[in-house]
Amino acid sequence: MTDQAVDTDGARLSHDPAEESGFLGRTRELKELRADIERAGLDTLSGRKAPRARVLLIAGRPGSGRTALAEELAAQVADAYPDGVLRARLSEPDGTRVPVERLARDLLTELDRTAPPGADEDDLTEALRAALAERRALLLLDAVADAEQVDALLPDTPDCLAVAVSEGPLTGIADVRPCTLGGLDTKSAVELLSRHTGSVRITVDPRAAEQLVELCQAQPAALTLAGGWLAARPQAAVADLAKQLHAENEDGSALARVFRLVYGSLPSTAARMLRLLSLAPAGLVDPHTASALAGCSVNGARGTLDDFVALGLLRAAGSPLPEYEVPDWLHGMLRRLAHKHDRPAELQLARARMLERTVRLLQSCRAVTETDSPQAREKLLATPRDLRFPHPRAAADWLRARRPALLAAARLAVADGELDTLARRLMSQLVRAMVAHFGTRAAAPDLYGIHRLVLDVAERRELPREKAAALLNLADLDARTGRTAEALARYRAALDAGREAADPYATGRAMESVGGAHLELGDYDRAADWFGRALAQRLARDERADAARVYGRIATAHTYAGRYGEAVRAWRAAVAGHRKGGDVAAQARALSELARVQEYAGRPEESLRTCQEAVERARHAEDDRLQAALHLRLADTLDRLGDPTAAGLERSAAERMLREDPADACEIRSAVTED
């Protein structure tokens, strides 16, 4: 199965010696950090209770082992924080600041808390602080771009701890003492080398090992690269590498000099692939990404990526999939090399290949869920085997694991500005795959962000039809989460865009949605007016099923306004429309609503006859839930008409229908009572 899109055996990609032997060195730094947790803060010293979480700062350049130290500290103190460790990365691999809105939402997701799609930064950070108010958790904030990010995410409770990892100080965060990292101690640095080279080469020439540590300035990333270079050359002595590094031009840091040596030793095809990894979204690479970027086979790309891991250039991403991370220290170097050795057109072509591959994987990810469609099965079988998923669960696992990279790919494609066609296809397939596997409600926060990107492209390219579609999708998500005023503004904008595009679907949909928003806001006259406009368009286009549905919405607006006569006429029109369209279930539901309005209007006998007709239609439609609800409504009507015996028979009929599902019976009784 190794040539499929998802490796289903769950095997690890590569062997990481650090995982086997544990963390190295930094004893003094760890002791100071742990002491700093217990240190009395300025508030305590002044007799006040600390209002917020303590912040520990680990400062160091990329490659200094700053994140590894933060993870080790978190592991050592985890028992004191029973609500767990929450992780967030505050900047992209290229240094771009991650918006606080996205960070807060991701942390809320880790806490199994949901926030409305489209909620702004203030609402999200407030929800995060509320979620952490009663918890004792540790926040590990990696690659911090500025103090404002940390301040926005900081819990308002001293029971939590925040560990921030940054390149420099965090001016603006009170009572923070940075732990600034230099190199490892010599003993730990030599041990790190020996993990890659084996102990023999270190033992036979310990002075050369110490010289190599000095040339690497005892920086973990530089030592890892040096160890990887030696591991790939079993016959080379440690002194050989030390001599080569000593002879290197002194320009740049120790890490840059070791990297130049390792990079220079790569075959040209591997060196080109490594450079192109600077284009990987979110710095996350899988074999398909590397294959598309370099234009090679998936298996060949995976082998090369594993070689990069062995050399210390990449690290396994800790995912159940074959996935790798490009370290922060490497990203800038690769980007500079790519701009130096590859023409802009070649880089753009590589980016386009990567996006096209992602689109095809998303198509396959969605298609594997369409098992009931012969056409979909035939199309899936025609897909190349290395783009196929063995079953829907494997596709869902892939989509879930690759979600950060997929969302980053959409953002980068839109920001590029020259690949808008591919960006639009990517976002369309990403929405469909997420809805197919997770459902609209669960995927709503991500869908909101994607639709906003679609809107950006549509406005930039002056595509009114796509602008209308994006606005409608965003407005729907606003409406579902109670932001009706925002939804109404977007529905109106969608109507303008639909008219500009001469798109009858978008125009009709927008008019109906504007009516729905007014209905939700309690403006029943405007709601009925907008529904009427939508109805006129449906009738003009002979869209009978939609017209019947809109008649029902008009009737609802009149019912809420207390205009029962107009509501009855509209429901009768809806019933007639569904009858002509042959939709028995919709006809039954419309009759049910008509019966309700007739009862509101003080016409119980008419309501009784209509309800009986609705029961008959529901029986033909084989809608047991609706039948049961109608029997209960009949019972209530018969009670009011003074016929308790007949009412008891109707209730017995409802009970028989729902005997196997008491929860349904309770829900239906509640709905009927509310009516």
Secondary structure, 3 states (H helix, E strand, C coil): CCCCCCCCCCCCCCCCHHHHHCCCCCHHHHHHHHHHHHCCCHHHHCCCCCCCCEEEEEECCCCCCHHHHHHHHHHHHHHHCCCCEEEEECECCCCCECCHHHHHHHHHHHCCCCCCCCCCHHHHHHHHHHHHCCCCCEEEEEEECCHHHHHHHCCCCCCCEEEEEECCCCCCCCCCCEEECCCCCHHHHHHHHHHHHCHHHHHHCHHHHHHHHHHCCCCHHHHHHHHHHHHCCCCCCHHHHHHHHHHCCCCCCHHHHHHHHHHHCCCHHHHHHHHHHHHCHHHEECHHHHHHHHCCCHHHHHHHHHHHHHHCCCEECCCCCCCEECCHHHHHHHHHHHHHHCCHHHHHHHHHHHHHHHHHHHHHHHHCCCCCCHHHHHHHHCCCHHHCCCCHHHHHHHHHHCHHHHHHHHHHHHHHCCCHHHHHHHHHHHHHHHHHHHCHHHHHHHHHHHHHHHHHHHHHHCCHHHHHHHHHHHHHHHHHCCCHHHHHHHHHHHHHHHHHCCCHHHHHHHHHHHHHHHHHCCCHHHHHHHHHHHHHHHHHCCCHHHHHHHHHHHHHHHHHCCCHHHHHHHHHHHHHHHHHHCCHHHHHHHHHHHHHHHHHCCCHHHHHHHHHHHHHHHHHHCCHHHHHHHHHHHHHHHHHCCCHHHHHHHHHHHHHHHCCCHHHHHHHHHHHHHC
